[in-house]
């Protein structure tokens, strides 16, 4: 059912985002690149949860439900108002995701326009460097990376130009633009969760710190690079920072403190550690999304109907003397209720709606495995016969 899906997706995605934040807390002394990977993995895992929940297992057992006596004509109208609270929440969710996508597309259009109006400067590590009207250096583009510099960069000295290009080239090598787009898409899907916004902001922060580490590893002193960051921050006048902007949105003081705490011997992080932590979050995603649903087989006792309410016979079909049978796929849970009800053999829209509404109220004896109640996927045929 829709309400079960919404609640389950919200809880599981929140748990995954919280796990990502906990990992970041435990990795305070590690390389910023590792923390960046954790941010990406946590956001993608949380966004994958509602999508994976839509992947249904196949039913493999048939419960035969005989048709009962026809319901009286005093039943409720089948054209029930679809705007229940789950449907309303789902609509708000979808609208919010749409707004976030429009917001991201608007940012990409702005960057595209800035790139079109820019002029060629040079090539650097597989990326084209161009001068634009922006006030801060930034990197954009996934397929064809582009480094945009302010037009005032022509007046920079060699040391400042080298530091800035080292920083932006690190974004290109690390494919930070791709990671940022993925994070934006994940945040759009779970926009209602404040933890997603925190992790997305943290991802941008860790990107900049990781690129700062790359500059220091190339031999630029912390003092000289700190002066470059101060100059860039002083000249940045745009409140809308797009792409991977060098003048990051987090506090400059924190960034400068990171520079002077950086140690070259502590910077390299084992590749195994960098890969293991995101894989751990991906594993948690699989575990959180997995719900063991059994099919009939050795040791499985099928569920059966204990109490049922006969479906309302649609007035239009009754007057037209139309009969039919609706096939439903569902999961009988250990709570004795039907979940994930889907029409797999349709009669008429009114028959389908009546069958689903009725089965939602039925009480089942759960299926068992080795004597213990377990969820079992089943099929039910609900028959509508005139008498």
C-alpha positions as CSV (number, residue, x, y, z in Angstrom):
1,X,0.0,0.0,0.0
2,X,1.1,3.5,-0.7
3,X,1.2,4.6,3.0
4,X,3.4,1.6,3.8
5,X,5.7,2.4,0.9
6,X,6.1,6.1,2.0
7,X,6.7,5.3,5.6
8,X,9.2,2.5,4.8
9,X,11.1,4.7,2.2
10,X,11.3,7.6,4.6
11,X,12.6,5.5,7.5
12,X,15.2,3.6,5.5
13,X,16.5,6.6,3.7
14,X,16.8,8.5,7.0
15,X,18.7,5.6,8.5
16,X,21.2,5.6,5.6
17,X,21.7,9.3,5.7
18,X,22.3,9.2,9.5
19,X,24.8,6.3,8.9
20,X,26.6,8.5,6.5
21,X,26.8,11.3,8.9
22,X,28.0,8.9,11.6
23,X,30.8,7.7,9.3
24,X,31.9,11.3,8.7
25,X,32.0,11.8,12.4
26,X,34.3,8.8,12.8
27,X,36.5,9.9,9.9
28,X,37.3,13.4,11.1
29,X,41.1,12.7,11.0
30,X,41.0,11.0,7.6
31,X,41.6,12.3,4.1
32,X,38.9,14.6,2.8
33,X,38.7,12.5,-0.3
34,X,37.5,9.5,1.8
35,X,34.9,11.7,3.5
36,X,33.8,12.9,0.1
37,X,33.2,9.3,-1.1
38,X,31.2,8.6,2.1
39,X,28.9,11.6,1.2
40,X,28.4,10.4,-2.3
41,X,27.6,6.8,-1.2
42,X,25.2,7.9,1.6
43,X,23.3,10.2,-0.7
44,X,23.1,7.7,-3.5
45,X,22.1,4.9,-1.1
46,X,19.3,7.0,0.4
47,X,18.0,8.0,-3.0
48,X,18.1,4.4,-4.2
49,X,15.9,3.2,-1.3
50,X,12.6,4.5,-2.6
51,X,13.5,3.4,-6.1
52,X,14.4,-0.1,-5.1
53,X,11.3,-0.4,-3.0
54,X,9.3,-0.2,-6.3
55,X,11.0,-3.4,-7.6
56,X,8.4,-6.1,-6.8
57,X,9.1,-9.8,-6.3
58,X,7.1,-12.2,-8.4
59,X,4.1,-14.0,-7.0
60,X,4.2,-17.8,-7.2
61,X,1.3,-19.1,-5.2
62,X,-2.4,-19.1,-5.9
63,X,-4.9,-18.7,-3.1
64,X,-8.4,-19.6,-4.5
65,X,-11.0,-17.4,-3.0
66,X,-14.6,-18.3,-3.8
67,X,-17.0,-15.5,-4.6
68,X,-19.4,-14.8,-1.8
69,X,-22.9,-13.5,-2.0
70,X,-23.2,-10.2,-3.8
71,X,-22.9,-7.1,-1.7
72,X,-25.9,-5.0,-1.1
73,X,-26.5,-1.9,-3.0
74,X,-26.0,0.3,0.0
75,X,-22.2,0.1,-0.3
76,X,-20.0,3.2,-0.7
77,X,-19.5,4.6,-4.2
78,X,-16.4,3.2,-5.9
79,X,-15.4,6.6,-7.2
80,X,-13.9,7.4,-3.9
81,X,-11.8,10.5,-3.6
82,X,-8.2,9.5,-4.5
83,X,-6.7,12.3,-2.5
84,X,-6.1,10.4,0.7
85,X,-3.2,11.6,2.9
86,X,-0.7,9.1,1.3
87,X,-1.6,10.3,-2.2
88,X,-1.3,13.9,-1.0
89,X,2.2,13.3,0.5
90,X,3.3,11.4,-2.6
91,X,2.1,14.4,-4.8
92,X,4.0,16.9,-2.5
93,X,7.0,14.7,-2.7
94,X,6.9,14.6,-6.5
95,X,6.3,18.3,-6.8
96,X,9.2,19.1,-4.5
97,X,11.5,16.8,-6.6
98,X,10.3,18.5,-9.8
99,X,11.1,22.0,-8.3
100,X,14.6,20.7,-7.3
101,X,15.2,19.4,-10.8
102,X,14.1,22.7,-12.3
103,X,16.4,24.6,-9.9
104,X,19.4,22.4,-10.9
105,X,18.6,22.8,-14.6
106,X,18.5,26.5,-14.1
107,X,22.0,26.4,-12.7
108,X,23.3,24.3,-15.6
109,X,21.8,26.8,-18.0
110,X,23.6,29.7,-16.2
111,X,26.9,27.8,-16.5
112,X,26.3,26.9,-20.1
113,X,25.7,30.6,-20.8
114,X,28.9,31.6,-19.0
115,X,30.8,29.0,-21.0
116,X,29.4,30.3,-24.3
117,X,30.4,33.8,-23.5
118,X,33.9,32.9,-22.3
119,X,37.2,33.2,-24.3
120,X,39.9,30.6,-24.7
121,X,43.0,30.8,-22.5
122,X,44.8,27.5,-22.5
123,X,44.5,23.7,-21.9
124,X,45.3,22.1,-18.6
125,X,45.2,18.4,-17.7
126,X,42.6,17.5,-20.4
127,X,40.3,20.5,-19.6
128,X,40.0,23.7,-21.5
129,X,40.7,26.8,-19.5
130,X,38.7,29.9,-20.5
131,X,38.1,33.4,-19.2
132,X,34.6,34.4,-18.3
133,X,32.6,37.1,-16.5
134,X,32.5,35.1,-13.3
135,X,34.2,36.4,-10.2
136,X,35.6,33.1,-8.9
137,X,37.4,30.2,-10.6
138,X,35.2,27.1,-11.0
139,X,35.1,23.8,-12.9
140,X,32.0,22.6,-14.8
141,X,31.2,19.9,-17.3
142,X,31.2,16.1,-17.1
143,X,31.9,14.9,-20.6
144,X,34.0,18.0,-21.6
145,X,35.4,19.5,-18.4
146,X,35.8,23.3,-18.5
147,X,37.8,25.5,-16.1
148,X,36.4,29.0,-16.0
149,X,38.6,31.8,-14.6
150,X,37.7,35.5,-14.0
151,X,38.9,37.9,-16.7
152,X,41.0,39.5,-14.1
153,X,43.1,36.3,-14.0
154,X,45.2,37.7,-16.8
155,X,46.7,40.0,-14.2
156,X,47.6,37.3,-11.7
157,X,51.2,36.4,-10.9
158,X,52.5,32.9,-11.8
159,X,52.3,31.6,-8.2
160,X,48.6,32.4,-7.9
161,X,47.8,31.1,-11.4
162,X,49.6,27.9,-10.6
163,X,47.7,27.3,-7.3
164,X,44.3,28.0,-8.8
165,X,44.9,25.8,-11.8
166,X,46.2,23.0,-9.5
167,X,43.0,23.3,-7.5
168,X,40.7,23.3,-10.5
169,X,42.6,20.5,-12.2
170,X,42.1,18.4,-9.1
171,X,38.3,18.8,-9.6
172,X,38.7,17.5,-13.1
173,X,40.8,14.5,-12.2
174,X,38.5,13.6,-9.4
175,X,35.3,14.0,-11.6
176,X,33.8,16.2,-8.9
177,X,31.3,17.7,-11.3
178,X,29.8,14.3,-11.9
179,X,29.7,13.6,-8.2
180,X,28.0,17.0,-7.6
181,X,25.4,16.3,-10.2
182,X,24.7,12.8,-8.7
183,X,24.4,14.4,-5.3
184,X,22.0,17.0,-6.6
185,X,19.8,14.3,-8.2
186,X,19.8,12.3,-4.9
187,X,18.9,15.4,-2.9
188,X,16.1,16.1,-5.3
189,X,14.6,12.7,-4.7
190,X,14.8,13.0,-0.9
191,X,14.5,16.8,-0.7
192,X,12.2,16.6,2.3
193,X,14.9,15.1,4.5
194,X,17.1,17.7,6.2
195,X,19.9,15.2,6.5
196,X,20.1,15.1,2.7
197,X,20.7,18.8,2.6
198,X,23.4,18.5,5.3
199,X,25.2,15.7,3.4
200,X,25.0,17.6,0.1
201,X,26.5,20.7,1.7
202,X,29.2,18.5,3.3
203,X,30.0,16.9,0.0
204,X,30.8,20.3,-1.5
205,X,32.9,21.1,1.5
206,X,34.9,17.9,1.3
207,X,35.4,18.4,-2.5
208,X,37.1,21.7,-1.9
209,X,39.2,20.4,1.0
210,X,40.3,17.4,-1.1
211,X,41.4,19.7,-3.9
212,X,43.2,22.0,-1.4
213,X,45.1,18.8,-0.3
214,X,46.1,18.2,-3.9
215,X,47.5,21.8,-4.1
216,X,49.5,21.3,-1.0
217,X,50.7,17.9,-2.2
218,X,52.0,19.6,-5.3
219,X,54.4,21.6,-3.2
220,X,52.6,24.9,-2.7
221,X,53.1,26.1,0.8
222,X,50.2,26.5,3.2
223,X,51.0,30.2,3.7
224,X,51.1,31.0,0.0
225,X,47.9,29.1,-0.7
226,X,46.1,30.7,2.2
227,X,46.8,34.1,0.6
228,X,45.4,32.8,-2.7
229,X,42.2,31.7,-1.0
230,X,41.9,35.0,0.8
231,X,42.3,36.9,-2.5
232,X,39.7,34.6,-4.3
233,X,37.2,35.0,-1.4
234,X,37.7,38.8,-1.4
235,X,37.1,39.1,-5.1
236,X,34.1,36.8,-5.2
237,X,30.9,38.9,-5.4
238,X,28.4,36.3,-6.6
239,X,26.0,34.9,-4.1
240,X,25.1,32.1,-6.5
241,X,28.1,29.7,-6.7
242,X,27.6,27.0,-9.4
243,X,29.7,24.1,-10.5
244,X,32.7,23.3,-8.4
245,X,33.6,26.9,-7.3
246,X,36.9,27.6,-5.6
247,X,35.2,30.1,-3.3
248,X,33.3,27.4,-1.5
249,X,30.1,28.1,0.5
250,X,31.5,27.0,3.8
251,X,33.4,29.1,6.3
252,X,36.8,30.3,5.0
253,X,38.2,30.1,8.5
254,X,37.6,26.4,8.7
255,X,39.3,26.0,5.3
256,X,42.4,27.9,6.4
257,X,42.6,25.9,9.6
258,X,42.6,22.7,7.5
259,X,45.5,24.0,5.4
260,X,47.8,24.5,8.4
261,X,46.7,21.2,10.0
262,X,47.5,19.3,6.8
263,X,50.5,17.0,7.0
264,X,52.0,15.4,3.9
265,X,52.8,12.1,5.6
266,X,49.2,11.7,6.8
267,X,47.5,12.7,3.5
268,X,47.8,9.4,1.5
269,X,45.0,7.1,2.4
270,X,44.9,3.5,1.6
271,X,42.8,2.7,-1.4
272,X,41.2,-0.2,0.5
273,X,39.9,2.2,3.1
274,X,38.7,4.7,0.5
275,X,36.7,1.9,-1.2
276,X,35.5,-0.1,1.8
277,X,33.5,2.7,3.5
278,X,31.3,3.5,0.5
279,X,30.8,-0.2,-0.1
280,X,29.7,-0.6,3.4
281,X,27.0,2.1,2.9
282,X,26.0,0.3,-0.4
283,X,25.7,-2.9,1.6
284,X,23.5,-1.2,4.2
285,X,21.3,0.0,1.3
286,X,20.9,-3.5,0.1
287,X,20.1,-4.8,3.5
288,X,17.6,-2.0,4.3
289,X,15.8,-2.5,1.0
290,X,15.7,-6.2,1.2
291,X,12.5,-7.7,2.6
292,X,12.4,-11.5,2.5
293,X,9.2,-12.5,0.8
294,X,8.7,-16.2,0.5
295,X,7.0,-18.3,-2.2
296,X,5.4,-21.7,-1.8
297,X,7.9,-24.4,-1.4
298,X,9.4,-26.9,1.0
299,X,8.7,-25.9,4.6
300,X,6.3,-23.1,3.5
301,X,2.7,-23.3,4.5
302,X,0.6,-21.0,2.4
303,X,-1.6,-18.3,3.9
304,X,-5.3,-18.5,3.9
305,X,-8.3,-16.2,4.3
306,X,-9.8,-16.1,7.8
307,X,-12.2,-13.2,7.6
308,X,-13.3,-11.2,4.6
309,X,-15.7,-8.5,3.6
310,X,-17.4,-9.0,0.3
311,X,-16.6,-6.4,-2.3
312,X,-19.2,-3.8,-3.3
313,X,-20.8,-4.7,-6.6
314,X,-20.5,-1.5,-8.8
315,X,-24.0,-0.1,-9.6
316,X,-23.1,0.5,-13.2
317,X,-22.0,-3.0,-13.8
318,X,-24.9,-4.4,-11.8
319,X,-27.4,-2.5,-13.9
320,X,-25.7,-3.6,-17.1
321,X,-25.6,-7.2,-15.8
322,X,-21.8,-7.4,-16.2
323,X,-19.8,-10.1,-14.4
324,X,-16.1,-10.4,-14.0
325,X,-13.1,-11.6,-12.1
326,X,-10.2,-9.5,-10.8
327,X,-6.8,-11.1,-10.3
328,X,-4.7,-9.5,-7.5
329,X,-1.1,-10.0,-6.5
330,X,-0.4,-9.3,-2.9
331,X,1.9,-10.1,0.0
332,X,0.3,-11.6,3.1
333,X,2.3,-10.2,6.0
334,X,2.8,-11.5,9.5
335,X,0.4,-8.8,10.6
336,X,-2.4,-10.8,9.0
337,X,-3.0,-8.1,6.4
338,X,-2.5,-7.8,2.7
339,X,0.3,-5.5,1.4
340,X,1.6,-4.4,-2.0
341,X,-1.7,-5.1,-3.6
342,X,-1.6,-4.9,-7.4
343,X,-4.1,-5.7,-10.1
344,X,-2.6,-8.3,-12.5
345,X,-5.8,-9.3,-14.2
346,X,-8.2,-6.5,-14.8
347,X,-12.0,-6.7,-15.4
348,X,-13.2,-3.1,-15.3
349,X,-11.9,-0.1,-13.4
350,X,-14.8,-0.3,-11.0
351,X,-14.4,-4.0,-10.4
352,X,-10.6,-3.5,-9.9
353,X,-11.1,-0.7,-7.4
354,X,-13.8,-2.7,-5.5
355,X,-11.6,-5.8,-5.3
356,X,-8.6,-3.9,-4.0
357,X,-10.7,-2.0,-1.4
358,X,-12.3,-5.1,-0.1
359,X,-9.0,-7.2,0.1
360,X,-7.4,-4.4,2.1
361,X,-9.9,-5.2,4.9
362,X,-9.5,-8.9,4.9
363,X,-7.8,-10.8,7.7
364,X,-5.5,-13.7,6.8
365,X,-3.8,-16.5,8.6
366,X,-0.1,-15.8,7.7
367,X,2.0,-18.3,5.8
368,X,4.6,-20.1,7.9
369,X,8.1,-21.4,7.4
370,X,9.1,-24.2,9.7
371,X,6.2,-23.2,12.0
372,X,7.1,-19.5,12.1
373,X,4.9,-16.8,10.4
374,X,6.6,-15.2,7.3
375,X,5.5,-12.9,4.5
376,X,4.3,-14.8,1.5
377,X,3.5,-13.5,-1.9
378,X,0.2,-14.8,-3.3
379,X,-2.5,-14.3,-5.9
380,X,-6.2,-13.9,-5.2
381,X,-9.0,-14.0,-7.7
382,X,-12.0,-11.9,-6.6
383,X,-15.1,-12.9,-8.5
384,X,-18.2,-10.7,-9.2
385,X,-21.2,-12.8,-10.0
386,X,-24.9,-11.8,-10.3
387,X,-27.4,-14.0,-8.5
